[in-house]
Every structure is written in structure tokens, then in C-alpha cells.
């Protein structure tokens, strides 16, 4: 398989941050964005939130009917179910709102893991191809990514610019940059070259992806697997 074929393979398997935000916007209350990011268990819990809204709506109608029919005891019992459903549904709604600040990082980290999961025979040529088109980086200095452009692209995914999404993206990138800045000089040159290429996979570069890649490389080096026959 040629280097180009390997790059195409990666492009075909990686997840899209844009699609993740679209799923959050249109299917957030049923956990669509979490399913896409590979978080199936918590996605199921959010799906139950959507069910809770349906239950709450039906229960409210039932309470009204029972109350009108004079069956107060039954109405009170159904009201308890209604309250529980509403509380759970509102809790999930708040949970889904918080996810807007997290889903982009999940997808980017997942793409880093995808790149790392490629076999050495596939990953090495892939990174070389990517680095051939990336700006060279000295091991002693942090790469400079276009954070404003990166976050503006994310903020405009829905057609209209979202300041909430833009601000969340900038804060996430700033946190990742700050986490790397003080220890950047200690990052091995090979890791710098590899992770800079990975961080540029989505376009202009992401410090969130860069930080995740550096952390994974450090963890992999400290805990190398042992092959057993």
C-alpha cells in the first residue's frame, strides 16, 4: 500500500469535529454526539433523557385526565412519576449543554488514538507524508497554530457564528497550550515531530490534539507492552 493510500485510509476512518457538533445540536437530547464519539454508555443515559421528556408529557396529560375524573389518588401517583421524569430530563438537558465544551476534544483525542493505533508499518509513512506538508518545528519552541481561524471554523459550523462555541474552543486551546508550554523543552524531538503532524491533521493545527498526543506518547513510553509467545 502506497503512502497516499495510507493517508486516504486514515482520512476515511477519522471522525469529524463538525459532524459531532451537528449531532450535538440536532440529536443531543438522545446522545447522538456521544454515540459518534464512542461514548456509548453515557450516550444511552442521555437517550433515556429523551424518553423522560416523552414520559413527562404523557404523564402530565394523564394527571389532568385523572384529576378531571375525580381519581385523586391515581393522579397523585402519576404526578410522582411526572416529577421524576421532569427532573431527570432537565438534568440531561443541562448535561447535554455542558457537552458543547467537550465534544470537540473527544473527537480530536479519538483521532489521535486512531493514528496511534495504526501499526508501525502504516503509521510511520503516514506521519512522514503529513510532515512533508507541515511547517518545520524546532524541538525547543512550541509550534504556532492559527487558533483564531480554527475556532472560527468550529463556531460557524451551524451556519451562524456561535460566540459560545468560539469562546469555549479558545479556552480549550489555551488550556492545552498552557499545559504544554512549561514542559515543552523536555518533550523528545521525535515526539514533537510526530505529534505536530498529528495535530495538523484537521487543517491548521490544534493544541488540544497536540497535548493529547504528547501525553499518550509519554504514557506509551513509560508502559511499553511485552509480547508473549
URSULUR-V205169 format. One record per helix or strand. SS is the DSSP state (H for helix, E for strand). FROM is the first residue (numbers start at 0). LEN is the number of residues. If there is no record, write none. Layout:
# URSULUR-V205169
SS | FROM | LEN
SS | FROM | LEN
This chain:
# URSULUR-V205169
H | 2 | 11
H | 16 | 14
H | 31 | 5
H | 39 | 29
H | 71 | 28
H | 102 | 15
H | 119 | 13
H | 146 | 9
H | 162 | 19
H | 183 | 3
H | 188 | 11
H | 206 | 16
